[in-house]
Every structure is written in C-alpha cells, then in structure tokens.
Amino acid sequence: MIPKSGGDYAYISEAFGDLPAFLYLWGALFILVPTGNAITALTFAQNILQPLTPHCEPPKDAVSLIAAIVTCFLTALNCYNVKWVTRVQDSFTAA
C-alpha cells in the first residue's frame, strides 16, 4: 500500500520513477481517457439508434451526432453540478 494521493501517478512513480509516471499520465490524458470516452459514447449511440433501424445499421452520421451530444451534455452537467452526475451514475448503476 502506498500512502500517497495521486492514484496512478503515485503507484507508477513508486514502482518505476517520476518520468515514466509523468509520461503515462500525459498519455492517459491525451489518448487513453478520450479514446475510452469516445468508444463508450459511440456504443451508447449505436444501442440507442438500433431499435429505430431494426433491419439495417443506423446512419454513421446519426451515431456520431448523438455520441457528440451525449458527451457534451454529460461534460456540461459535470461542470455545472457534480452531485447531479453522481445521482445519474447511481441510477444507471442500479438499473
């Protein structure tokens, strides 16, 4: 157990040093986290649109648009009030 704050940075820094921890966090900031969020949003949009087009794939533009709208909405909601985001996340977890 590492009694430091910092999450991933603290663990990687302790195991491999400050430079690898710094490089990992920059990679996570610009590549890993945005990519994961984009994949999640696209999957959500695909699943939302699938019932509307049961015999074919939903249009890629519609999937991209809904994914962008959902991402922007959740970002704005998180900036406005973190308690609301916690409630939304709890409700999705319960469902």
C-alpha positions in Angstrom: 0.0 0.0 0.0 1.3 3.4 -0.9 0.1 6.1 1.5 0.1 9.0 -1.1 -2.5 10.8 -3.0 -2.3 10.8 -6.8 -3.8 7.5 -7.9 -2.0 6.1 -11.0 0.8 8.6 -10.7 1.7 7.5 -7.1 1.8 3.8 -8.0 3.8 4.2 -11.2 6.1 6.7 -9.6 6.8 4.4 -6.7 7.4 1.4 -9.0 9.2 2.9 -11.9 10.2 6.5 -11.1 8.8 10.0 -11.8 9.5 10.2 -15.6 7.5 7.0 -16.5 4.7 8.1 -14.2 4.6 11.6 -15.9 4.7 10.1 -19.4 1.9 7.6 -18.5 -0.3 10.4 -17.2 0.2 12.6 -20.3 -0.6 9.6 -22.5 -3.7 8.9 -20.4 -4.8 12.5 -20.6 -4.5 12.8 -24.4 -5.0 9.3 -25.6 -6.4 6.6 -23.2 -9.2 8.5 -21.5 -10.6 10.4 -24.5 -10.5 7.2 -26.6 -12.3 5.3 -23.9 -14.9 8.0 -23.6 -15.4 8.2 -27.4 -15.9 4.4 -27.7 -18.4 4.4 -24.8 -20.4 7.3 -26.4 -20.4 5.7 -29.8 -21.5 2.4 -28.3 -24.3 4.1 -26.4 -25.5 6.0 -29.5 -25.4 2.8 -31.6 -27.5 1.0 -29.0 -30.0 3.9 -28.8 -30.5 4.0 -32.5 -30.6 0.3 -33.2 -34.3 -0.1 -32.4 -35.2 2.7 -34.7 -33.5 0.9 -37.7 -34.1 -2.8 -36.9 -33.3 -4.1 -40.4 -30.1 -2.1 -41.1 -27.3 -0.3 -39.4 -28.0 3.2 -38.1 -26.5 6.0 -40.2 -22.9 6.7 -39.1 -23.6 10.5 -39.1 -26.6 10.0 -36.7 -24.5 7.8 -34.4 -21.7 10.3 -34.3 -24.1 13.2 -33.7 -25.8 11.5 -30.8 -22.4 10.5 -29.3 -21.2 14.1 -29.5 -24.4 15.4 -28.0 -24.3 12.9 -25.1 -20.6 13.6 -24.4 -21.2 17.4 -24.4 -24.3 17.1 -22.2 -22.5 14.9 -19.7 -19.5 17.3 -19.7 -21.7 20.3 -19.1 -23.6 18.5 -16.4 -20.4 17.6 -14.7 -19.2 21.2 -14.9 -22.4 22.5 -13.5 -23.1 20.2 -10.6 -21.2 17.1 -9.6 -24.0 15.9 -7.3 -26.3 15.6 -10.3 -23.7 13.5 -12.1 -23.4 11.3 -9.0 -27.1 10.7 -9.0 -27.3 9.9 -12.7 -24.4 7.5 -12.3 -26.0 5.8 -9.3 -29.3 5.5 -11.2 -27.6 3.9 -14.2 -25.7 1.6 -11.8 -28.9 0.5 -10.1 -30.6 -0.2 -13.4 
